[in-house]
Amino acid sequence: MRKYVSAALGTLGTIGCMLAVPQSASAANSILFSMVRSAAVENAGCALNATARVTVNSLGPVEVMHVEASGLPPNQEFDLFVIQQPNNPFGMAWYQGDMESNAKGRAVGDFVGRFNNETFIVAPGSVPAPVVHHSTPFPDAATNPVTAPIHTFHIGLWFGTPDAAVAAGCPNTQTPFNGDHTAGIQVLSTRNFTVNGPLRSLAP
């Protein structure tokens, strides 16, 4: 199923690139920025060549985010999140989807959503939440916390498993940043930006 979804998103991403205005000082509906090695991998001295280039194109009602990462361990899965802050403890985080590296350690992903200066998370009240994962080190919460609108203008990429992190010479640490809450450490982030993050610069 994932292959079919990836193919569909890839097609939509191509359409988004065709419709995008070329990057320039006057092209307010398109932004281009880089991701750098996360604080976790830098402190561990691993994933030395990891990097990514991100393009976000506004299509009006939605944006298309195109991510091209390289220098990753080959044939591994990674998980992309839009996050409040680039470094641990990250604040609020929204799971966008998966990316898979090829034999050369390159991974490409296209994601459709709201990725501009209006991107936010809000919870006016606390209500029951579905509990799907019980037995992981990071079980689901049964209720949500109450919060006023919180903007999420940063992006982070996590190793899909601790084994994927080990393949890059990184620690065998487990984190909740994948669909099963069994991810590895963060490999790339937008910590090269201020607290505001790169997504704030794109108008809806």
Disulfide bonds with the S-S distance in Angstrom:
Cys46-Cys170 2.10
